[in-house]
Amino acid sequence: MNARLKLDRIDLKILSELQRNGRITNVDLAERVNLSPSPCLMRVKKLQKAGYITGYTGQIDVAKLGETLTVFTEFTLKNHRQIDFARFQEAVGNIDSCVECHLISGGYDYLVKFVVSGISDYQNIIEGLIDRDAGIDKYFSFVVIKTPFVKNQLPLTRLFADRI
């Protein structure tokens, strides 16, 4: 949908509640945002159709499945043409262990987050990127020792309250 939907405070509350608990019932959601169930459901459907809600997922405690290693990697590309950025993004986008990729400003071009089974898995991924000639000039790896917390919810009402 090309036209941007004009959101109000209730829409923002709905989005905030859904990012906390995507499995909340419509009745409970309506109660939390001070609407009756029918108008609440209509708003949720409107937000989905407009692309504000892109999906619902389950959060998995990966540590219960086994040990993993998280590595943040800074990449600098050899060249900085649009085709070079596209080639690199396609290469890392095809790696299932690549869970985030950010084009950034500063001393390097990309910050990429990998979640791998171990250091040899990570090494194979990096060697594969180099072998595929993804345009990498240099890279630096930062192995995560501990993750005290990860927040999956953004403070939507604080971030966007003054824009509504």
DSSP file with accessible surface (Angstrom, degrees, kcal/mol):
  #  RESIDUE AA STRUCTURE BP1 BP2  ACC     N-H-->O    O-->H-N    N-H-->O    O-->H-N    TCO  KAPPA ALPHA  PHI   PSI    X-CA   Y-CA   Z-CA
    1    1 A M              0   0  143      0, 0.0     0, 0.0     0, 0.0     0, 0.0   0.000 360.0 360.0 360.0 124.3    0.0    0.0    0.0
    2    2 A N        +     0   0  172      2,-0.1     2,-0.3     0, 0.0    48,-0.0   0.874 360.0  81.9 -80.9 -39.9    1.6    3.3   -1.1
    3    3 A A  S    S-     0   0   77      1,-0.1     2,-0.4     0, 0.0     0, 0.0  -0.533  83.9-124.8 -70.5 131.0   -0.5    5.7    0.9
    4    4 A R        -     0   0  214     -2,-0.3     2,-0.2     1,-0.1    -1,-0.1  -0.636  23.4-123.0 -81.0 130.7    0.8    6.0    4.4
    5    5 A L        -     0   0   42     -2,-0.4     2,-0.8    45,-0.2    -1,-0.1  -0.474  18.2-124.9 -73.0 135.0   -1.9    5.3    7.0
    6    6 A K        -     0   0  156     -2,-0.2     2,-0.2   158,-0.0    -1,-0.1  -0.750  32.8-157.2 -82.7 112.9   -2.5    8.1    9.6
    7    7 A L        -     0   0   27     -2,-0.8     2,-0.2     4,-0.0     0, 0.0  -0.631   7.8-161.8 -91.6 152.3   -2.1    6.5   13.0
    8    8 A D     >  -     0   0   56     -2,-0.2     4,-2.1   156,-0.1     5,-0.2  -0.633  41.8 -86.8-119.2-177.1   -3.5    7.7   16.2
    9    9 A R  H  > S+     0   0  143      1,-0.2     4,-2.2    -2,-0.2     5,-0.1   0.844 126.3  54.2 -61.9 -33.6   -2.6    6.9   19.9
   10   10 A I  H  > S+     0   0   45      2,-0.2     4,-2.6     1,-0.2    -1,-0.2   0.923 106.8  50.7 -67.9 -42.6   -4.9    3.9   19.9
   11   11 A D  H  > S+     0   0    2      1,-0.2     4,-2.6     2,-0.2    -2,-0.2   0.921 110.5  50.3 -58.8 -42.5   -3.2    2.4   16.9
   12   12 A L  H  X S+     0   0    8     -4,-2.1     4,-2.4     2,-0.2    -2,-0.2   0.900 109.9  49.9 -63.9 -39.2    0.2    3.0   18.6
   13   13 A K  H  X S+     0   0   88     -4,-2.2     4,-2.6     2,-0.2    -1,-0.2   0.906 109.6  51.8 -65.3 -39.9   -1.1    1.2   21.7
   14   14 A I  H  X S+     0   0    0     -4,-2.6     4,-2.7     2,-0.2    -2,-0.2   0.947 111.0  47.0 -61.0 -47.3   -2.3   -1.7   19.6
   15   15 A L  H  X S+     0   0   23     -4,-2.6     4,-2.1     1,-0.2    -2,-0.2   0.906 111.7  51.5 -62.5 -40.4    1.1   -2.0   18.0
   16   16 A S  H  X S+     0   0    6     -4,-2.4     4,-1.3     1,-0.2    -1,-0.2   0.928 112.2  45.6 -62.2 -45.0    2.9   -1.8   21.4
   17   17 A E  H  X S+     0   0   34     -4,-2.6     4,-2.2     1,-0.2    -2,-0.2   0.912 111.9  51.6 -65.7 -41.3    0.7   -4.5   22.8
   18   18 A L  H  < S+     0   0   19     -4,-2.7    -1,-0.2     1,-0.2    -2,-0.2   0.852 106.4  53.1 -68.6 -32.3    1.1   -6.8   19.8
   19   19 A Q  H  < S+     0   0   55     -4,-2.1     3,-0.3    -5,-0.2    -1,-0.2   0.821 111.6  47.7 -74.0 -23.0    4.9   -6.6   19.9
   20   20 A R  H  < S+     0   0  140     -4,-1.3     2,-0.2     1,-0.3    -2,-0.2   0.875 135.6   5.8 -76.1 -39.3    4.8   -7.6   23.5
   21   21 A N    ><  -     0   0   69     -4,-2.2     3,-1.4    -5,-0.1    -1,-0.3  -0.732  58.3-178.5-151.3  95.7    2.4  -10.5   22.9
   22   22 A G  T 3  S+     0   0   35     -3,-0.3    -4,-0.1     1,-0.3    -3,-0.1   0.627  86.1  59.3 -70.3 -12.1    1.4  -11.4   19.3
   23   23 A R  T 3  S+     0   0  227     -5,-0.1    -1,-0.3     2,-0.0    -5,-0.1   0.338  73.7 129.5 -98.7   6.5   -0.8  -14.2   20.7
   24   24 A I    <   -     0   0   21     -3,-1.4     2,-0.1    -7,-0.1    -3,-0.0  -0.298  63.9-112.7 -60.5 141.7   -3.0  -11.9   22.7
   25   25 A T     >  -     0   0   74      1,-0.1     4,-2.8     4,-0.0     5,-0.2  -0.419  20.0-117.7 -73.2 155.3   -6.7  -12.5   22.1
   26   26 A N  H  > S+     0   0   43      1,-0.2     4,-2.9     2,-0.2     5,-0.2   0.885 115.6  55.1 -60.3 -37.3   -8.6   -9.7   20.4
   27   27 A V  H  > S+     0   0   86      2,-0.2     4,-2.1     1,-0.2    -1,-0.2   0.942 111.3  43.2 -62.9 -45.8  -10.8   -9.4   23.5
   28   28 A D  H  > S+     0   0   73      2,-0.2     4,-2.2     1,-0.2    -2,-0.2   0.904 114.5  50.5 -66.8 -40.2   -7.8   -8.9   25.8
   29   29 A L  H  X S+     0   0    4     -4,-2.8     4,-1.6     2,-0.2    -2,-0.2   0.940 109.5  50.7 -62.1 -45.8   -6.2   -6.5   23.3
   30   30 A A  H  <>S+     0   0    1     -4,-2.9     5,-2.8     1,-0.2     4,-0.4   0.908 109.8  50.8 -59.1 -41.5   -9.3   -4.5   23.0
   31   31 A E  H ><5S+     0   0  141     -4,-2.1     3,-1.0     1,-0.2    -1,-0.2   0.916 109.1  50.9 -63.0 -41.4   -9.5   -4.2   26.8
   32   32 A R  H 3<5S+     0   0  134     -4,-2.2    -1,-0.2     1,-0.2    -2,-0.2   0.771 116.1  40.4 -69.5 -27.0   -5.9   -3.1   27.1
   33   33 A V  T 3<5S-     0   0    2     -4,-1.6    -1,-0.2    -3,-0.2    -2,-0.2   0.284 114.3-113.9-105.5   9.9   -6.4   -0.3   24.5
   34   34 A N  T < 5S+     0   0  130     -3,-1.0     2,-0.3    -4,-0.4    -3,-0.2   0.906  74.8 119.2  60.8  47.8   -9.9    0.7   25.8
   35   35 A L      < -     0   0   40     -5,-2.8    -1,-0.2    -6,-0.1    -2,-0.1  -0.904  68.3-106.0-128.5 163.8  -11.9   -0.3   22.7
   36   36 A S     >  -     0   0   68     -2,-0.3     4,-1.8    -3,-0.1     5,-0.2  -0.549  43.0-104.9 -83.2 159.7  -14.6   -2.8   22.2
   37   37 A P  H  > S+     0   0   59      0, 0.0     4,-2.6     0, 0.0     5,-0.2   0.866 113.1  54.3 -57.2 -42.2  -13.5   -6.0   20.4
   38   38 A S  H  > S+     0   0   80      1,-0.2     4,-2.2     2,-0.2     5,-0.2   0.955 111.5  41.7 -64.1 -50.6  -15.1   -5.3   17.0
   39   39 A P  H  > S+     0   0   49      0, 0.0     4,-2.1     0, 0.0    -1,-0.2   0.878 114.1  55.4 -63.7 -31.1  -13.4   -1.9   16.4
   40   40 A C  H  X S+     0   0    0     -4,-1.8     4,-2.4     2,-0.2    -2,-0.2   0.948 107.9  47.1 -64.6 -47.1  -10.2   -3.3   17.8
   41   41 A L  H  X S+     0   0   73     -4,-2.6     4,-2.5     1,-0.2     5,-0.2   0.900 110.0  53.8 -62.4 -38.2  -10.2   -6.2   15.3
   42   42 A M  H  X S+     0   0  128     -4,-2.2     4,-2.2    -5,-0.2    -1,-0.2   0.909 109.4  48.4 -62.7 -40.7  -10.9   -3.7   12.5
   43   43 A R  H  X S+     0   0   51     -4,-2.1     4,-2.7     2,-0.2    -2,-0.2   0.908 110.0  51.3 -66.3 -42.5   -7.9   -1.6   13.5
   44   44 A V  H  X S+     0   0   12     -4,-2.4     4,-2.4     2,-0.2    -2,-0.2   0.939 111.5  47.7 -60.5 -45.3   -5.6   -4.6   13.7
   45   45 A K  H  X S+     0   0  124     -4,-2.5     4,-2.7     1,-0.2    -1,-0.2   0.899 111.4  51.0 -63.4 -37.8   -6.7   -5.7   10.2
   46   46 A K  H  X S+     0   0   77     -4,-2.2     4,-2.2    -5,-0.2    -2,-0.2   0.922 110.6  48.8 -64.6 -42.3   -6.2   -2.2    8.9
   47   47 A L  H  <>S+     0   0    0     -4,-2.7     5,-1.9     2,-0.2     6,-1.2   0.880 112.5  48.7 -66.3 -36.8   -2.7   -2.1   10.4
   48   48 A Q  H ><5S+     0   0   78     -4,-2.4     3,-1.3     4,-0.2    -2,-0.2   0.949 111.3  48.8 -66.3 -47.0   -1.9   -5.5    8.8
   49   49 A K  H 3<5S+     0   0  163     -4,-2.7    -2,-0.2     1,-0.3    -1,-0.2   0.870 109.8  52.1 -62.2 -36.0   -3.1   -4.4    5.4
   50   50 A A  T 3<5S-     0   0   22     -4,-2.2    -1,-0.3    -5,-0.2    -2,-0.2   0.541 117.3-113.6 -79.9  -5.8   -1.1   -1.2    5.6
   51   51 A G  T < 5S+     0   0   45     -3,-1.3    -3,-0.2    -4,-0.4    -2,-0.1   0.546  84.5 118.9  88.5   7.3    2.1   -3.2    6.4
   52   52 A Y  S   <S+     0   0   72     -5,-1.9     2,-0.6    -6,-0.2    -4,-0.2   0.855  77.5  49.9 -72.2 -34.2    2.6   -1.9    9.9
   53   53 A I        +     0   0   23     -6,-1.2    -2,-0.2    -9,-0.1    -1,-0.2  -0.933  68.3 175.9-104.0 114.8    2.2   -5.5   11.2
   54   54 A T        -     0   0  139     -2,-0.6     2,-0.3     1,-0.3    -1,-0.1   0.522  55.9 -46.9-100.5  -8.4    4.5   -7.7    9.1
   55   55 A G        -     0   0   47      2,-0.0     2,-0.4   -33,-0.0    -1,-0.3  -0.918  47.8-102.5 162.0 175.9    4.0  -11.0   10.9
   56   56 A Y        +     0   0  105     -2,-0.3     2,-0.3    -3,-0.1   -37,-0.0  -0.996  36.7 176.6-129.8 132.6    3.8  -12.9   14.1
   57   57 A T        -     0   0  135     -2,-0.4     2,-0.4     2,-0.0   -35,-0.2  -0.913  28.5-118.0-133.9 163.1    6.6  -15.1   15.4
   58   58 A G        -     0   0   60     -2,-0.3     2,-0.6   -36,-0.1    -2,-0.0  -0.812  26.0-130.3 -98.0 139.2    7.5  -17.2   18.3
   59   59 A Q        -     0   0  129     -2,-0.4     2,-0.4     2,-0.0    -2,-0.0  -0.831  26.4-154.5 -91.1 122.5   10.6  -16.3   20.4
   60   60 A I        -     0   0  121     -2,-0.6     2,-1.4     1,-0.0     3,-0.1  -0.801  17.7-134.9-103.1 135.3   12.7  -19.4   20.9
   61   61 A D    >   -     0   0   88     -2,-0.4     3,-1.3     1,-0.2     4,-0.5  -0.718  26.2-176.0 -85.0  90.6   15.1  -19.9   23.8
   62   62 A V  G >> S+     0   0   63     -2,-1.4     3,-1.5     1,-0.3     4,-1.3   0.825  74.3  68.7 -62.2 -31.3   18.0  -21.2   21.6
   63   63 A A  G 34 S+     0   0   77      1,-0.3    -1,-0.3     2,-0.2    -2,-0.1   0.820  93.2  58.8 -60.0 -28.9   20.1  -21.9   24.7
   64   64 A K  G <4 S+     0   0  175     -3,-1.3    -1,-0.3     1,-0.2    -2,-0.2   0.763 105.0  50.7 -70.3 -23.8   17.7  -24.8   25.6
   65   65 A L  T <4 S-     0   0  143     -3,-1.5     2,-0.3    -4,-0.5    -1,-0.2   0.776 126.8 -74.1 -82.3 -29.4   18.5  -26.4   22.2
   66   66 A G     <  -     0   0   35     -4,-1.3    -1,-0.3     2,-0.0     2,-0.2  -0.882  64.0 -43.7 153.7 176.5   22.2  -26.2   22.6
   67   67 A E        +     0   0  187     -2,-0.3     2,-0.3    -3,-0.1    -4,-0.0  -0.468  51.6 175.9 -75.6 141.6   25.2  -23.9   22.6
   68   68 A T        -     0   0   69     -2,-0.2     2,-0.4     2,-0.0    49,-0.2  -0.878  22.3-133.4-133.8 170.0   25.6  -21.3   19.9
   69   69 A L  E     -A  116   0A  35     47,-3.1    47,-3.2    -2,-0.3     2,-0.5  -0.996  10.8-154.1-128.7 129.9   28.0  -18.5   19.2
   70   70 A T  E     -A  115   0A  27     -2,-0.4    74,-2.9    74,-0.4     2,-0.4  -0.912  15.7-177.5-104.4 130.8   27.1  -14.9   18.3
   71   71 A V  E     -AB 114 143A   0     43,-2.6    43,-3.0    -2,-0.5     2,-0.5  -0.995  16.0-156.1-131.7 126.1   29.6  -12.9   16.3
   72   72 A F  E     -AB 113 142A  62     70,-2.7    70,-2.9    -2,-0.4     2,-0.4  -0.876  19.4-165.6 -95.2 134.4   29.3   -9.3   15.2
   73   73 A T  E     -AB 112 141A   0     39,-2.9    39,-2.6    -2,-0.5     2,-0.5  -0.983  14.6-150.3-128.5 129.7   31.4   -8.6   12.2
   74   74 A E  E     -AB 111 140A  37     66,-2.7    66,-2.0    -2,-0.4     2,-0.4  -0.851  20.5-166.0 -92.6 128.7   32.5   -5.3   10.7
   75   75 A F  E     -AB 110 139A   0     35,-2.4    35,-2.2    -2,-0.5    34,-1.8  -0.960  12.1-166.7-118.6 136.8   33.0   -5.4    6.9
   76   76 A T  E     - B   0 138A  20     62,-2.7    61,-3.3    -2,-0.4    62,-1.6  -0.984  20.9-138.0-115.6 131.6   34.7   -2.9    4.7
   77   77 A L  E     - B   0 136A   3     -2,-0.4    59,-0.2    59,-0.3    58,-0.1  -0.556  10.7-131.6 -89.4 154.1   34.2   -3.3    1.0
   78   78 A K  S    S+     0   0  110     57,-2.8     2,-0.3    -2,-0.2    -1,-0.1   0.884  93.5  22.4 -66.4 -42.2   36.9   -2.9   -1.7
   79   79 A N        -     0   0   79     56,-0.4    -1,-0.1     2,-0.1    58,-0.1  -0.888  64.7-147.7-127.6 160.7   34.7   -0.7   -3.8
   80   80 A H        +     0   0  102     -2,-0.3     2,-0.2     4,-0.1    -2,-0.0  -0.129  50.0 126.9-126.7  38.6   31.7    1.5   -3.0
   81   81 A R  S >> S-     0   0  142      1,-0.1     4,-1.9     4,-0.0     3,-0.6  -0.540  73.3-108.1 -87.4 161.5   29.5    1.4   -6.1
   82   82 A Q  H 3> S+     0   0  153      1,-0.3     4,-2.5     2,-0.2     5,-0.2   0.894 120.7  55.4 -56.9 -39.2   25.9    0.5   -5.9
   83   83 A I  H 3> S+     0   0  112      1,-0.2     4,-2.4     2,-0.2    -1,-0.3   0.853 105.1  53.4 -65.2 -32.2   26.6   -2.9   -7.5
   84   84 A D  H <> S+     0   0    2     -3,-0.6     4,-2.2     2,-0.2    -1,-0.2   0.917 110.1  46.4 -69.2 -42.1   29.3   -3.6   -4.9
   85   85 A F  H  X S+     0   0   30     -4,-1.9     4,-2.7     1,-0.2     5,-0.2   0.926 113.4  49.5 -63.8 -43.5   26.8   -3.0   -2.0
   86   86 A A  H  X S+     0   0   50     -4,-2.5     4,-2.4    -5,-0.2    -2,-0.2   0.909 110.2  50.4 -63.0 -42.5   24.1   -5.1   -3.8
   87   87 A R  H  X S+     0   0   87     -4,-2.4     4,-2.2     2,-0.2    -1,-0.2   0.930 113.1  45.7 -63.0 -44.3   26.6   -8.0   -4.4
   88   88 A F  H  X S+     0   0    0     -4,-2.2     4,-2.6     1,-0.2     5,-0.3   0.944 112.8  49.9 -64.6 -46.7   27.6   -8.0   -0.7
   89   89 A Q  H  X S+     0   0   87     -4,-2.7     4,-2.1     1,-0.2    -1,-0.2   0.890 111.5  48.8 -61.8 -38.4   24.1   -7.8    0.6
   90   90 A E  H  X S+     0   0  133     -4,-2.4     4,-1.2    -5,-0.2    -1,-0.2   0.926 110.7  51.6 -66.1 -41.5   23.0  -10.6   -1.6
   91   91 A A  H  < S+     0   0   12     -4,-2.2     3,-0.5     1,-0.2    -2,-0.2   0.943 116.4  37.7 -62.9 -48.1   25.9  -12.8   -0.5
   92   92 A V  H >< S+     0   0    1     -4,-2.6     3,-1.6     1,-0.2     6,-0.3   0.843 110.1  62.6 -74.9 -28.8   25.3  -12.3    3.2
   93   93 A G  H 3< S+     0   0   58     -4,-2.1    -1,-0.2    -5,-0.3    -2,-0.2   0.768  98.8  56.7 -64.4 -24.5   21.5  -12.5    2.7
   94   94 A N  T 3< S+     0   0  126     -4,-1.2     2,-0.7    -3,-0.5    -1,-0.3   0.440  86.8  92.3 -86.3   0.0   21.9  -16.0    1.4
   95   95 A I    X   -     0   0   19     -3,-1.6     3,-1.6     1,-0.1    30,-0.0  -0.858  64.5-156.4 -97.8 116.7   23.6  -17.1    4.6
   96   96 A D  T 3  S+     0   0  148     -2,-0.7    -1,-0.1     1,-0.3    19,-0.1   0.789  92.2  59.6 -66.5 -23.6   21.0  -18.5    7.1
   97   97 A S  T 3  S+     0   0   18     17,-0.1    18,-2.4    -3,-0.1     2,-0.8   0.599  83.1  92.9 -79.8  -9.7   23.3  -17.8   10.1
   98   98 A C  E <   +C  114   0A  23     -3,-1.6    16,-0.2    -6,-0.3     3,-0.1  -0.768  47.7 167.2 -84.0 110.8   23.3  -14.1    9.2
   99   99 A V  E     +     0   0A  78     14,-2.5     2,-0.3    -2,-0.8    -1,-0.2   0.603  61.9  23.8-104.9 -14.1   20.5  -12.7   11.3
  100  100 A E  E     -C  113   0A  78     13,-1.3    13,-2.3     2,-0.0     2,-0.3  -0.987  55.6-177.6-149.2 144.6   21.2   -8.9   10.9
  101  101 A C  E     -C  112   0A  50     -2,-0.3     2,-0.4    11,-0.2    11,-0.2  -0.958   8.6-175.8-144.4 122.6   22.9   -6.8    8.3
  102  102 A H  E     -C  111   0A  82      9,-2.4     9,-2.4    -2,-0.3     2,-0.6  -0.980  20.2-147.6-124.8 124.7   23.3   -3.0    8.7
  103  103 A L  E     +C  110   0A 101     -2,-0.4     2,-0.3     7,-0.2     7,-0.2  -0.815  39.3 177.4 -83.3 123.0   24.8   -0.6    6.3
  104  104 A I        -     0   0   56      5,-2.7     2,-0.2    -2,-0.6    -2,-0.0  -0.802  31.3-116.7-130.2 167.3   26.3    2.0    8.5
  105  105 A S  S    S+     0   0  115     -2,-0.3     2,-0.3     2,-0.1     3,-0.1  -0.619  70.7  55.3 -95.5 163.3   28.4    5.2    8.6
  106  106 A G  S    S-     0   0   71     -2,-0.2    -2,-0.0     1,-0.1     0, 0.0  -0.865 107.0 -18.0 119.0-150.0   31.8    5.4   10.2
  107  107 A G  S    S+     0   0   74     -2,-0.3     2,-0.3   -31,-0.0    -1,-0.1   0.493 124.1  30.3 -80.1  -6.1   35.0    3.5    9.7
  108  108 A Y  S    S-     0   0   55     -3,-0.1   -32,-0.2     1,-0.1    -4,-0.1  -0.900  72.8-125.3-144.6 174.6   33.5    0.5    8.0
  109  109 A D  S    S+     0   0   24    -34,-1.8    -5,-2.7    -2,-0.3     2,-0.4   0.871  81.3  24.6 -95.7 -41.8   30.6   -0.3    5.7
  110  110 A Y  E     -AC  75 103A   1    -35,-2.2   -35,-2.4    -7,-0.2     2,-0.5  -0.961  48.9-157.9-131.0 146.8   28.5   -3.0    7.3
  111  111 A L  E     -AC  74 102A  45     -9,-2.4    -9,-2.4    -2,-0.4     2,-0.4  -0.994  25.8-175.0-118.4 120.4   27.8   -4.4   10.7
  112  112 A V  E     -AC  73 101A   0    -39,-2.6   -39,-2.9    -2,-0.5     2,-0.5  -0.939  16.2-148.8-122.5 139.0   26.6   -8.0   10.5
  113  113 A K  E     -AC  72 100A  44    -13,-2.3   -14,-2.5    -2,-0.4   -13,-1.3  -0.938  15.8-173.5-110.4 125.1   25.3  -10.3   13.2
  114  114 A F  E     -AC  71  98A   0    -43,-3.0   -43,-2.6    -2,-0.5     2,-0.5  -0.928  13.6-162.3-114.2 140.8   25.9  -14.1   12.8
  115  115 A V  E     +A   70   0A  44    -18,-2.4     2,-0.2    -2,-0.4   -45,-0.2  -0.985  29.4 166.4-119.9 115.3   24.6  -16.8   15.1
  116  116 A V  E     -A   69   0A   5    -47,-3.2   -47,-3.1    -2,-0.5     3,-0.1  -0.762  49.4-113.5-127.5 170.2   26.6  -20.0   14.5
  117  117 A S  S    S-     0   0   88     -2,-0.2     2,-0.3   -49,-0.2   -47,-0.1   0.707  89.4 -35.8 -79.4 -19.4   27.2  -23.4   16.0
  118  118 A G  S  > S-     0   0   20    -49,-0.2     4,-2.1     1,-0.1    -1,-0.2  -0.978  73.0 -72.0 176.6 179.7   30.8  -22.6   16.8
  119  119 A I  H  > S+     0   0  102     -2,-0.3     4,-2.8     1,-0.2     5,-0.2   0.866 125.3  53.7 -65.3 -34.3   34.0  -20.8   15.7
  120  120 A S  H  > S+     0   0   75      2,-0.2     4,-2.3     1,-0.2    -1,-0.2   0.888 107.1  52.3 -69.3 -34.9   34.7  -23.3   12.9
  121  121 A D  H  > S+     0   0   44      2,-0.2     4,-1.9     1,-0.2    -2,-0.2   0.939 111.6  46.6 -61.5 -46.1   31.2  -22.7   11.5
  122  122 A Y  H  X S+     0   0   12     -4,-2.1     4,-2.6     1,-0.2     5,-0.2   0.930 110.3  52.9 -61.9 -44.6   31.8  -18.9   11.5
  123  123 A Q  H  X S+     0   0  103     -4,-2.8     4,-2.8     1,-0.2     5,-0.2   0.910 107.8  51.4 -59.6 -41.6   35.2  -19.4    9.9
  124  124 A N  H  X S+     0   0   97     -4,-2.3     4,-2.2     2,-0.2    -1,-0.2   0.888 109.3  50.9 -62.4 -38.9   33.6  -21.5    7.1
  125  125 A I  H  X S+     0   0   20     -4,-1.9     4,-2.2     2,-0.2    -2,-0.2   0.944 112.1  45.6 -64.2 -47.4   31.1  -18.7    6.5
  126  126 A I  H  X S+     0   0    1     -4,-2.6     4,-2.3     1,-0.2     5,-0.2   0.934 113.0  49.9 -63.8 -43.7   33.7  -16.0    6.3
  127  127 A E  H  X S+     0   0   84     -4,-2.8     4,-2.9     1,-0.2    -1,-0.2   0.895 109.6  52.6 -62.1 -37.2   35.9  -18.2    4.0
  128  128 A G  H  X S+     0   0   17     -4,-2.2     4,-2.2    -5,-0.2    -1,-0.2   0.899 108.1  50.3 -64.4 -40.7   32.9  -18.8    1.8
  129  129 A L  H  <>S+     0   0    0     -4,-2.2     5,-1.7     2,-0.2    -2,-0.2   0.908 113.4  45.8 -63.3 -41.2   32.2  -15.0    1.5
  130  130 A I  H ><5S+     0   0   84     -4,-2.3     3,-1.5     1,-0.2    -2,-0.2   0.932 112.4  50.3 -68.2 -43.3   35.8  -14.4    0.5
  131  131 A D  H 3<5S+     0   0  136     -4,-2.9    -2,-0.2     1,-0.3    -1,-0.2   0.849 108.1  53.5 -62.2 -35.5   35.8  -17.3   -2.0
  132  132 A R  T 3<5S-     0   0  137     -4,-2.2    -1,-0.3    -5,-0.2    -2,-0.2   0.468 110.8-125.5 -77.7  -1.6   32.6  -16.0   -3.5
  133  133 A D  T < 5 +     0   0   86     -3,-1.5    -3,-0.2    -4,-0.2    -2,-0.1   0.969  41.0 173.9  52.1  62.1   34.3  -12.6   -4.0
  134  134 A A      < -     0   0    3     -5,-1.7    -1,-0.1     1,-0.1    -4,-0.1   0.360  58.2 -99.4 -79.2   5.6   31.6  -10.7   -2.2
  135  135 A G        +     0   0    3      1,-0.2   -57,-2.8    -5,-0.2   -56,-0.4   0.689  66.1 162.6  89.0  20.3   33.8   -7.6   -2.5
  136  136 A I  E     +B   77   0A  18    -59,-0.2   -59,-0.3    -7,-0.2    -1,-0.2  -0.587  20.7 177.4 -81.6 128.7   35.3   -7.7    1.0
  137  137 A D  E    S-     0   0A  96    -61,-3.3     2,-0.3     1,-0.4   -60,-0.2   0.868  70.6 -19.3 -89.8 -49.4   38.4   -5.6    1.6
  138  138 A K  E     -B   76   0A 104    -62,-1.6   -62,-2.7     2,-0.0    -1,-0.4  -0.980  58.6-163.2-154.6 161.5   38.7   -6.3    5.4
  139  139 A Y  E     -B   75   0A  88     -2,-0.3     2,-0.4   -64,-0.2   -64,-0.2  -0.988   6.4-156.0-147.6 152.3   36.7   -7.6    8.3
  140  140 A F  E     -B   74   0A 107    -66,-2.0   -66,-2.7    -2,-0.3     2,-0.4  -0.999  15.3-148.2-130.3 135.8   36.9   -7.6   12.1
  141  141 A S  E     -B   73   0A  49     -2,-0.4     2,-0.5   -68,-0.2   -68,-0.2  -0.845   8.9-167.8-110.0 140.2   35.1  -10.1   14.2
  142  142 A F  E     -B   72   0A  99    -70,-2.9   -70,-2.7    -2,-0.4     2,-0.4  -0.959  13.0-152.1-127.6 109.0   33.7   -9.6   17.7
  143  143 A V  E     -B   71   0A  66     -2,-0.5     2,-0.5   -72,-0.2   -72,-0.2  -0.679  18.5-126.5 -83.8 129.6   32.7  -12.7   19.6
  144  144 A V        -     0   0   36    -74,-2.9   -74,-0.4    -2,-0.4     3,-0.1  -0.647  23.5-175.2 -78.2 125.2   29.9  -12.2   22.1
  145  145 A I  S    S-     0   0  161     -2,-0.5     2,-0.3     1,-0.4    -1,-0.2   0.867  70.2  -5.9 -85.1 -43.1   30.9  -13.6   25.5
  146  146 A K        -     0   0  170      3,-0.0    -1,-0.4     0, 0.0     3,-0.1  -0.991  53.5-148.0-154.3 144.7   27.6  -12.9   27.3
  147  147 A T        -     0   0   79     -2,-0.3     3,-0.1     1,-0.1    -3,-0.0  -0.895  11.0-173.1-116.9  97.5   24.3  -11.3   26.4
  148  148 A P        -     0   0  107      0, 0.0     2,-0.3     0, 0.0    -1,-0.1   0.863  69.8 -16.5 -59.9 -37.0   22.8   -9.8   29.6
  149  149 A F        -     0   0  149     -3,-0.1     2,-0.4     2,-0.0    -3,-0.0  -0.979  49.8-156.1-163.0 157.1   19.6   -8.9   27.8
  150  150 A V        -     0   0   91     -2,-0.3     2,-0.6    -3,-0.1    -3,-0.0  -0.992  15.9-150.7-133.7 128.4   17.9   -8.4   24.4
  151  151 A K        +     0   0  160     -2,-0.4    -2,-0.0     1,-0.1     0, 0.0  -0.901  14.7 179.6-102.3 122.8   14.9   -6.3   24.0
  152  152 A N        +     0   0   92     -2,-0.6     2,-0.5  -133,-0.0    -1,-0.1   0.477  63.8  74.8 -96.6  -7.2   12.6   -7.3   21.2
  153  153 A Q        -     0   0   67   -133,-0.0  -137,-0.1     2,-0.0  -133,-0.0  -0.919  69.8-146.8-110.8 134.7   10.1   -4.5   21.9
  154  154 A L        -     0   0  106     -2,-0.5     2,-2.3     1,-0.0     3,-0.2  -0.696  29.1-111.0 -92.2 150.8   10.6   -0.9   20.9
  155  155 A P     >  +     0   0   59      0, 0.0     4,-2.7     0, 0.0     3,-0.4  -0.439  49.0 169.3 -78.8  71.2    9.2    1.9   23.1
  156  156 A L  H  >  +     0   0   24     -2,-2.3     4,-2.5     1,-0.2     5,-0.3   0.866  69.0  52.6 -56.1 -44.6    6.7    2.9   20.3
  157  157 A T  H  > S+     0   0   69     -3,-0.2     4,-1.2     1,-0.2    -1,-0.2   0.882 114.8  42.7 -65.5 -33.9    4.6    5.3   22.4
  158  158 A R  H  4 S+     0   0  179     -3,-0.4     4,-0.3     2,-0.2    -2,-0.2   0.912 116.5  47.7 -74.9 -40.3    7.7    7.2   23.5
  159  159 A L  H  < S+     0   0   60     -4,-2.7    -2,-0.2     1,-0.2    -3,-0.2   0.857 128.5  20.5 -68.5 -35.5    9.3    7.2   20.0
  160  160 A F  H >< S+     0   0   71     -4,-2.5     3,-1.5    -5,-0.2     4,-0.3   0.400  88.6 102.5-121.4   3.8    6.3    8.3   18.1
  161  161 A A  G >< S+     0   0   26     -4,-1.2     3,-1.1     1,-0.3    -3,-0.1   0.876  85.1  51.0 -59.9 -38.5    3.9   10.0   20.5
  162  162 A D  G 3  S+     0   0  134     -4,-0.3    -1,-0.3     1,-0.2    -2,-0.1   0.588 104.9  58.4 -78.0  -6.3    4.8   13.5   19.4
  163  163 A R  G <         0   0  168     -3,-1.5    -1,-0.2     0, 0.0    -2,-0.2   0.398 360.0 360.0 -99.8  -0.5    4.2   12.6   15.7
  164  164 A I    <         0   0   58     -3,-1.1  -156,-0.1    -4,-0.3  -158,-0.0  -0.825 360.0 360.0-106.0 360.0    0.6   11.6   16.2
